[in-house]
Amino acid sequence: MRFNSKTIHGGQSPDKAYGAVMPPIYQTSTYAQSTPGGHQGFEYSRSGNPTRAALEASLASIENGNYGLAFGSGLAAIDAVMKLMKPGDEIVSTNDLYGGSYRLFKKVFEDFGLKFHFVGMQDVAAVEEKINENTRLLWVETPTNPMMNVIDIEAMAALAEKHKLLLAVDNTFATPYLQLPLDLGADIVMHSATKYLGGHSDVVVGALVVKDKELADKLYFLQNASGAVCGPMDSFLTLRGIKTLHVRMQRHCENGRIVAEYLKAHPAIEKVYWPGFEDHPNHDVAARQMRDFGGMVSFVPKGSSYDAAIAIVEKLKVFTLAESLGGVESLAGHPASMTHASIPKEEREKSGVVDSLIRLSVGIEDAADLVADLEQAIG
Protein backbone atom coordinates (compact mmCIF):
# COMPACT_ATOMS: atom_id res chain seq x y z
CA MET A 1 0.00 0.00 0.00
CA ARG A 2 1.37 3.43 -0.94
CA PHE A 3 1.77 6.22 1.62
CA ASN A 4 -1.34 8.24 0.78
CA SER A 5 -3.46 5.12 1.25
CA LYS A 6 -1.61 4.07 4.40
CA THR A 7 -2.55 7.31 6.17
CA ILE A 8 -6.21 6.28 5.81
CA HIS A 9 -6.14 2.48 5.85
CA GLY A 10 -2.75 1.44 7.26
CA GLY A 11 -3.16 -0.96 10.17
CA GLN A 12 -6.88 -0.18 10.31
CA SER A 13 -10.00 -2.34 10.12
CA PRO A 14 -13.68 -1.73 10.93
CA ASP A 15 -14.53 -1.95 14.63
CA LYS A 16 -15.41 -5.50 15.67
CA ALA A 17 -18.47 -4.52 17.69
CA TYR A 18 -20.60 -2.67 15.14
CA GLY A 19 -18.40 -2.21 12.09
CA ALA A 20 -17.62 1.46 12.80
CA VAL A 21 -15.33 2.80 10.04
CA MET A 22 -13.54 5.13 12.47
CA PRO A 23 -12.28 3.47 15.66
CA PRO A 24 -14.64 4.44 18.48
CA ILE A 25 -13.44 6.36 21.52
CA TYR A 26 -13.25 3.67 24.19
CA GLN A 27 -13.57 5.99 27.15
CA THR A 28 -13.00 3.36 29.80
CA SER A 29 -10.32 2.62 32.36
CA THR A 30 -10.99 -1.10 32.75
CA TYR A 31 -12.54 -4.12 31.00
CA ALA A 32 -14.79 -6.99 32.15
CA GLN A 33 -13.18 -10.42 32.48
CA SER A 34 -14.99 -13.75 32.33
CA THR A 35 -12.39 -15.34 34.62
CA PRO A 36 -9.08 -13.98 35.97
CA GLY A 37 -7.06 -13.30 32.83
CA GLY A 38 -10.04 -14.10 30.60
CA HIS A 39 -10.49 -10.95 28.51
CA GLN A 40 -10.65 -9.81 24.89
CA GLY A 41 -7.14 -8.38 24.69
CA PHE A 42 -7.55 -5.46 27.07
CA GLU A 43 -7.43 -5.39 30.88
CA TYR A 44 -6.66 -1.84 31.98
CA SER A 45 -6.29 1.25 29.79
CA ARG A 46 -2.80 2.19 30.93
CA SER A 47 -1.65 -1.16 29.54
CA GLY A 48 -3.80 -1.01 26.43
CA ASN A 49 -6.88 0.69 25.02
CA PRO A 50 -8.58 -0.16 21.69
CA THR A 51 -8.51 3.45 20.48
CA ARG A 52 -4.84 3.82 21.35
CA ALA A 53 -4.12 0.45 19.76
CA ALA A 54 -5.68 1.69 16.51
CA LEU A 55 -3.45 4.78 16.62
CA GLU A 56 -0.35 2.68 17.36
CA ALA A 57 -1.11 0.41 14.39
CA SER A 58 -1.45 3.47 12.16
CA LEU A 59 1.83 4.94 13.42
CA ALA A 60 3.67 1.70 12.65
CA SER A 61 2.16 1.56 9.18
CA ILE A 62 3.02 5.08 8.03
CA GLU A 63 6.63 4.80 9.30
CA ASN A 64 7.13 1.36 7.71
CA GLY A 65 7.67 -0.09 11.18
CA ASN A 66 6.26 -3.18 12.88
CA TYR A 67 5.45 -1.74 16.31
CA GLY A 68 4.00 1.62 17.32
CA LEU A 69 3.70 3.14 20.79
CA ALA A 70 1.69 6.22 21.72
CA PHE A 71 2.52 8.40 24.72
CA GLY A 72 1.11 11.38 26.57
CA SER A 73 3.59 13.76 24.86
CA GLY A 74 6.66 13.78 22.67
CA LEU A 75 8.82 14.23 25.77
CA ALA A 76 7.18 11.19 27.37
CA ALA A 77 8.20 9.20 24.28
CA ILE A 78 11.80 10.48 24.55
CA ASP A 79 11.74 9.68 28.27
CA ALA A 80 10.98 6.04 27.45
CA VAL A 81 13.94 5.85 25.06
CA MET A 82 16.27 7.29 27.70
CA LYS A 83 15.06 4.66 30.17
CA LEU A 84 16.59 2.02 27.90
CA MET A 85 19.92 3.37 29.15
CA LYS A 86 21.81 2.55 32.38
CA PRO A 87 23.93 4.81 34.63
CA GLY A 88 27.28 5.42 32.94
CA ASP A 89 25.88 5.12 29.41
CA GLU A 90 26.64 7.95 26.99
CA ILE A 91 24.50 9.49 24.27
CA VAL A 92 25.66 11.59 21.33
CA SER A 93 23.06 14.11 20.21
CA THR A 94 22.78 16.89 17.68
CA ASN A 95 23.79 20.23 19.20
CA ASP A 96 20.81 22.26 17.98
CA LEU A 97 17.93 20.12 19.11
CA TYR A 98 14.54 21.07 20.54
CA GLY A 99 14.91 22.87 23.87
CA GLY A 100 12.61 20.46 25.70
CA SER A 101 14.77 17.51 24.63
CA TYR A 102 17.89 19.33 25.82
CA ARG A 103 16.24 20.10 29.17
CA LEU A 104 15.18 16.46 29.65
CA PHE A 105 18.69 15.24 28.83
CA LYS A 106 20.63 17.75 30.90
CA LYS A 107 18.31 18.52 33.82
CA VAL A 108 16.75 15.10 34.38
CA PHE A 109 18.77 12.20 32.98
CA GLU A 110 22.24 13.54 33.72
CA ASP A 111 21.24 13.34 37.39
CA PHE A 112 20.65 9.60 36.87
CA GLY A 113 24.16 9.01 35.58
CA LEU A 114 23.74 9.39 31.83
CA LYS A 115 26.26 11.52 29.92
CA PHE A 116 25.37 13.55 26.84
CA HIS A 117 27.60 14.90 24.09
CA PHE A 118 26.20 17.58 21.78
CA VAL A 119 27.81 17.95 18.37
CA GLY A 120 27.01 19.25 14.89
CA MET A 121 25.90 16.00 13.29
CA GLN A 122 26.34 17.24 9.73
CA ASP A 123 30.00 16.30 10.29
CA VAL A 124 30.13 12.49 10.58
CA ALA A 125 33.76 12.54 11.74
CA ALA A 126 32.88 14.92 14.59
CA VAL A 127 30.16 12.52 15.73
CA GLU A 128 32.53 9.54 15.64
CA GLU A 129 35.06 11.45 17.77
CA LYS A 130 32.51 11.54 20.60
CA ILE A 131 31.87 7.78 20.51
CA ASN A 132 33.63 5.62 23.12
CA GLU A 133 33.12 2.28 24.85
CA ASN A 134 30.31 3.75 26.98
CA THR A 135 28.29 5.17 24.07
CA ARG A 136 24.94 3.46 23.57
CA LEU A 137 22.76 5.82 21.51
CA LEU A 138 22.87 8.40 18.72
CA TRP A 139 20.01 10.91 18.99
CA VAL A 140 19.27 12.62 15.68
CA GLU A 141 16.84 15.40 14.83
CA THR A 142 16.50 16.27 11.14
CA PRO A 143 15.69 18.87 10.03
CA THR A 144 16.72 20.38 13.35
CA ASN A 145 14.67 22.76 15.44
CA PRO A 146 14.93 25.67 14.67
CA MET A 147 18.04 25.92 12.45
CA MET A 148 16.74 23.45 9.83
CA ASN A 149 20.08 21.63 9.74
CA VAL A 150 19.92 18.41 7.75
CA ILE A 151 21.60 15.26 9.09
CA ASP A 152 22.39 12.30 6.85
CA ILE A 153 20.40 9.45 8.42
CA GLU A 154 22.09 6.75 6.33
CA ALA A 155 25.52 8.01 7.42
CA MET A 156 24.42 7.97 11.07
CA ALA A 157 23.01 4.47 10.60
CA ALA A 158 26.34 3.27 9.22
CA LEU A 159 28.10 4.80 12.23
CA ALA A 160 25.63 3.19 14.63
CA GLU A 161 26.10 -0.21 13.00
CA LYS A 162 29.89 0.13 13.07
CA HIS A 163 29.93 0.87 16.81
CA LYS A 164 26.90 -1.31 17.71
CA LEU A 165 24.77 1.64 18.87
CA LEU A 166 21.08 2.39 18.78
CA LEU A 167 20.04 5.14 16.36
CA ALA A 168 16.95 7.18 17.23
CA VAL A 169 15.56 9.85 14.90
CA ASP A 170 13.17 12.63 15.88
CA ASN A 171 11.06 12.81 12.70
CA THR A 172 8.67 15.50 13.96
CA PHE A 173 9.57 18.23 11.44
CA ALA A 174 9.70 15.99 8.37
CA THR A 175 6.95 13.46 9.16
CA PRO A 176 6.85 10.10 7.35
CA TYR A 177 5.36 11.93 4.37
CA LEU A 178 8.78 13.48 3.73
CA GLN A 179 11.24 10.90 5.11
CA LEU A 180 11.27 7.36 6.51
CA PRO A 181 14.14 6.97 9.00
CA LEU A 182 13.56 3.24 9.61
CA ASP A 183 14.05 2.59 5.89
CA LEU A 184 17.30 4.57 6.10
CA GLY A 185 18.66 2.44 8.94
CA ALA A 186 17.31 3.98 12.16
CA ASP A 187 16.24 1.73 15.04
CA ILE A 188 13.72 4.10 16.61
CA VAL A 189 11.58 6.88 15.14
CA MET A 190 10.14 9.44 17.55
CA HIS A 191 7.39 12.01 16.97
CA SER A 192 5.82 14.79 18.86
CA ALA A 193 2.51 13.79 17.30
CA THR A 194 1.14 17.01 18.78
CA LYS A 195 2.57 18.66 15.68
CA TYR A 196 2.04 17.51 12.08
CA LEU A 197 0.57 14.08 12.78
CA GLY A 198 -2.31 15.51 14.83
CA GLY A 199 -2.17 18.60 12.66
CA HIS A 200 -4.90 20.68 14.26
CA SER A 201 -3.33 22.03 17.48
CA ASP A 202 -5.83 20.17 19.65
CA VAL A 203 -3.82 17.28 21.15
CA VAL A 204 -0.60 16.60 23.03
CA VAL A 205 0.68 13.16 22.02
CA GLY A 206 4.04 11.41 21.50
CA ALA A 207 4.97 8.38 19.43
CA LEU A 208 7.70 5.80 18.92
CA VAL A 209 7.94 3.34 16.04
CA VAL A 210 10.41 0.44 15.73
CA LYS A 211 10.90 -2.66 13.57
CA ASP A 212 12.68 -4.96 16.04
CA LYS A 213 10.48 -7.04 18.38
CA GLU A 214 13.01 -7.25 21.22
CA LEU A 215 13.40 -3.48 21.25
CA ALA A 216 9.63 -3.04 20.99
CA ASP A 217 9.04 -5.33 23.96
CA LYS A 218 11.46 -3.28 26.10
CA LEU A 219 9.69 -0.06 25.11
CA TYR A 220 6.21 -1.54 25.68
CA PHE A 221 7.34 -2.57 29.17
CA LEU A 222 8.55 0.98 29.88
CA GLN A 223 5.37 2.49 28.42
CA ASN A 224 3.24 0.38 30.77
CA ALA A 225 5.56 0.58 33.79
CA SER A 226 5.99 4.35 33.65
CA GLY A 227 2.41 4.99 32.53
CA ALA A 228 2.88 8.12 30.40
CA VAL A 229 0.24 7.07 27.86
CA CYS A 230 -2.20 9.21 25.89
CA GLY A 231 -5.91 8.93 26.53
CA PRO A 232 -8.54 7.61 24.12
CA MET A 233 -9.77 11.05 23.03
CA ASP A 234 -6.26 12.22 22.12
CA SER A 235 -5.67 8.90 20.37
CA PHE A 236 -8.85 9.36 18.35
CA LEU A 237 -8.00 12.94 17.37
CA THR A 238 -4.44 12.04 16.37
CA LEU A 239 -5.67 9.12 14.28
CA ARG A 240 -8.15 11.44 12.58
CA GLY A 241 -5.32 13.90 11.92
CA ILE A 242 -3.12 11.23 10.33
CA LYS A 243 -5.84 10.49 7.77
CA THR A 244 -5.24 13.90 6.15
CA LEU A 245 -1.46 14.05 6.74
CA HIS A 246 -0.56 13.60 3.08
CA VAL A 247 -2.79 16.38 1.75
CA ARG A 248 -1.83 18.76 4.55
CA MET A 249 1.89 18.14 4.15
CA GLN A 250 1.71 18.79 0.42
CA ARG A 251 0.22 22.23 1.10
CA HIS A 252 2.64 22.92 3.99
CA CYS A 253 5.50 22.24 1.58
CA GLU A 254 4.03 24.40 -1.20
CA ASN A 255 3.40 27.33 1.15
CA GLY A 256 6.74 26.85 2.91
CA ARG A 257 8.56 27.25 -0.40
CA ILE A 258 6.66 30.44 -1.28
CA VAL A 259 7.30 31.99 2.15
CA ALA A 260 10.99 31.00 2.18
CA GLU A 261 11.60 32.43 -1.29
CA TYR A 262 9.74 35.64 -0.40
CA LEU A 263 11.83 36.12 2.75
CA LYS A 264 15.10 35.37 0.94
CA ALA A 265 14.36 38.11 -1.61
CA HIS A 266 13.32 40.68 1.03
CA PRO A 267 15.87 43.48 1.54
CA ALA A 268 15.15 43.68 5.29
CA ILE A 269 15.93 40.00 5.91
CA GLU A 270 19.52 38.96 6.57
CA LYS A 271 19.32 35.17 6.58
CA VAL A 272 16.70 32.50 5.82
CA TYR A 273 17.00 28.86 6.91
CA TRP A 274 15.06 26.38 4.76
CA PRO A 275 16.41 23.04 3.46
CA GLY A 276 15.03 23.63 -0.03
CA PHE A 277 17.61 26.30 -0.90
CA GLU A 278 20.53 24.95 -2.92
CA ASP A 279 22.97 26.88 -0.70
CA HIS A 280 21.45 25.44 2.50
CA PRO A 281 23.99 23.20 4.31
CA ASN A 282 23.46 19.56 3.31
CA HIS A 283 20.78 20.50 0.76
CA ASP A 284 21.95 17.55 -1.32
CA VAL A 285 21.27 15.22 1.62
CA ALA A 286 17.80 16.73 2.09
CA ALA A 287 17.08 16.28 -1.63
CA ARG A 288 18.13 12.63 -1.36
CA GLN A 289 16.45 11.54 1.87
CA MET A 290 13.37 13.80 1.84
CA ARG A 291 10.43 13.87 -0.54
CA ASP A 292 10.14 17.68 -0.26
CA PHE A 293 11.47 20.34 2.09
CA GLY A 294 8.69 20.98 4.60
CA GLY A 295 6.82 23.93 5.99
CA MET A 296 9.25 25.08 8.68
CA VAL A 297 11.24 28.26 7.95
CA SER A 298 13.50 30.33 10.23
CA PHE A 299 14.92 33.77 9.51
CA VAL A 300 16.87 36.66 10.97
CA PRO A 301 16.04 40.34 10.24
CA LYS A 302 18.84 42.49 8.82
CA GLY A 303 21.17 43.78 11.54
CA SER A 304 20.33 40.75 13.70
CA SER A 305 18.35 42.97 16.07
CA TYR A 306 16.37 41.45 18.94
CA ASP A 307 14.04 44.47 18.93
CA ALA A 308 13.39 44.10 15.19
CA ALA A 309 12.51 40.44 15.62
CA ILE A 310 10.11 41.14 18.48
CA ALA A 311 8.49 43.97 16.52
CA ILE A 312 7.85 41.63 13.58
CA VAL A 313 6.27 38.82 15.59
CA GLU A 314 4.08 41.30 17.50
CA LYS A 315 2.73 42.80 14.24
CA LEU A 316 1.79 39.51 12.57
CA LYS A 317 -1.94 38.94 12.17
CA VAL A 318 -2.45 35.78 10.10
CA PHE A 319 0.56 34.10 11.70
CA THR A 320 -0.25 33.53 15.37
CA LEU A 321 2.51 34.14 17.92
CA ALA A 322 2.46 30.84 19.82
CA GLU A 323 4.42 27.80 20.92
CA SER A 324 4.25 24.58 18.90
CA LEU A 325 4.10 23.95 15.14
CA GLY A 326 2.62 21.70 12.51
CA GLY A 327 -1.02 22.77 12.76
CA VAL A 328 -3.18 23.84 9.84
CA GLU A 329 -2.78 27.45 11.02
CA SER A 330 0.46 29.37 10.56
CA LEU A 331 2.41 30.08 13.74
CA ALA A 332 5.38 32.32 14.51
CA GLY A 333 7.76 31.81 17.38
CA HIS A 334 10.77 33.47 18.97
CA PRO A 335 12.94 30.43 19.89
CA ALA A 336 15.32 32.27 22.25
CA SER A 337 12.49 33.24 24.59
CA MET A 338 9.98 30.47 23.83
CA THR A 339 10.82 26.94 22.61
CA HIS A 340 14.56 27.12 23.38
CA ALA A 341 14.55 29.28 26.50
CA SER A 342 15.70 26.27 28.56
CA ILE A 343 19.03 26.17 26.67
CA PRO A 344 21.67 28.54 28.11
CA LYS A 345 22.23 31.58 25.85
CA GLU A 346 25.87 30.72 25.24
CA GLU A 347 25.00 27.17 24.18
CA ARG A 348 22.09 28.03 21.89
CA GLU A 349 23.99 30.85 20.16
CA LYS A 350 26.78 28.40 19.27
CA SER A 351 24.30 26.61 17.03
CA GLY A 352 22.83 29.81 15.58
CA VAL A 353 19.79 30.27 17.83
CA VAL A 354 20.43 33.99 18.32
CA ASP A 355 18.07 36.42 20.02
CA SER A 356 16.91 37.79 16.65
CA LEU A 357 15.89 34.44 15.14
CA ILE A 358 12.22 33.96 14.20
CA ARG A 359 10.77 30.51 13.46
CA LEU A 360 7.70 30.09 11.26
CA SER A 361 5.44 27.07 11.03
CA VAL A 362 3.85 27.76 7.67
CA GLY A 363 0.26 26.55 7.62
CA ILE A 364 -2.16 25.66 4.84
CA GLU A 365 -3.85 29.04 4.38
CA ASP A 366 -3.73 30.88 1.06
CA ALA A 367 -0.05 31.61 0.46
CA ALA A 368 -0.82 35.13 -0.78
CA ASP A 369 -2.35 35.99 2.60
CA LEU A 370 0.72 34.68 4.41
CA VAL A 371 3.07 36.73 2.26
CA ALA A 372 0.90 39.83 2.71
CA ASP A 373 1.00 39.34 6.48
CA LEU A 374 4.77 39.09 6.48
CA GLU A 375 4.99 42.14 4.22
CA GLN A 376 3.00 44.34 6.61
CA ALA A 377 4.87 43.01 9.66
CA ILE A 378 8.37 43.41 8.23
CA GLY A 379 7.56 46.78 6.61
C-alpha positions, 0 to 999 in steps of 0.5 A, a space after each residue: 500500500 502506498 503512503 497516501 493510502 496508508 494514512 487512511 487504511 494502514 493498520 486499520 479495520 472496521 470496529 469489531 463490535 458494530 463495524 464502525 469505520 472510524 475506531 470508536 473512543 473507548 472511554 474506559 479505564 478497565 474491562 470486564 473479564 470472564 475469569 481472571 485473565 479471561 479478557 478480549 485483549 484489554 485489561 486496563 487502559 494504561 496497559 492497552 486501550 482499543 482506540 490507542 491500539 488503533 493509533 499505534 497500528 497506524 503509526 507503525 504503518 506510516 513509518 514502515 515499522 512493525 510496532 507503534 507506541 503512543 505516549 502522553 507527549 513527545 517528551 514522554 516518548 523520549 523519556 521512554 527511550 532514555 530509560 533504555 539506558 543505564 547509569 554510565 551510558 553515553 548518548 551523542 546528540 545533535 547540538 541544535 535540538 529542541 529545547 525540551 529535549 535538551 532540558 530532559 537530557 541535561 536537567 533530568 537524565 544527567 542526574 541519573 548518571 547518563 552523559 550527553 555529548 552535543 555535536 554538529 551532526 552534519 560532520 560524521 567525523 565529529 560525531 565519531 570522535 565523541 563515541 567511546 566504549 560507553 556510548 549506547 545511543 545516537 540521537 538525531 533530529 533532522 531537520 533540526 529545530 529551529 536551524 533546519 540543519 539536515 543530518 544524513 540518516 544513512 551516514 548515522 546508521 552506518 556509524 551506529 552499525 559500526 559501533 553497535 549503537 542504537 540510532 533514534 531519529 526525531 522525525 517530527 519536522 519531516 513526518 513520514 510523508 517526507 522521510 522514513 528513517 527506519 528505511 534509512 537504517 534507524 532503530 527508533 523513530 520518535 514524533 511529537 505527534 502534537 505537531 504535524 501528525 495531529 495537525 490541528 493544534 488540539 492534542 498533546 501526544 508522542 509516538 515511537 515506532 520500531 521494527 525490532 520485536 526485542 526493542 519493541 518489547 522493552 519499550 512496551 514494558 517501559 510504556 506500561 511501567 511508567 504509565 505516560 500514555 495518551 488517553 482515548 480522546 487524544 488517540 482518536 483525534 491524532 488518528 483522525 489527523 493522520 488520515 489527512 497528513 498527506 494532503 496537509 503536508 503537500 500544502 505545507 511544503 508548497 506554502 513553505 517554499 513560497 514563504 521562504 523564497 519571499 523572505 530570501 528576496 526581502 531586503 530587510 531580511 539577513 538570513 533565511 533557513 530552509 532546506 530547499 535552498 541549494 545553498 542550505 547546508 546539506 541541501 543535497 542530503 535533504 534532496 536525497 532523503 526527503 520527498 520535499 522540504 517541509 513547511 518550517 522556515 526560520 529567519 533573521 532580520 537584517 542587523 540581527 536585532 532582537 528588537 526588530 525580531 520582536 516587533 515583527 512577531 508582534 505585528 503579525 496577524 495571520 501568523 499567530 505568535 504561539 508555541 508549537 508547530 505543525 497545525 493547519 494554522 500558521 504560527 510564529 515563534 521566537 525560539 530564544 524566549 519560547 521553545 529554546 529558553 531552557 538552553 543557556 544563551 551561550 550554548 544556543 547561540 553556538 548553534 545559531 539560535 540567536 536572540 533575533 531568530 524567528 521561526 515560522 510554522 507555515 500553515 495551509 492558508 492561502 499563500 498570498 495571505 501569508 506573504 501579505 502578512 509578512 509584508 506588513 509586519 516586516 515593513 
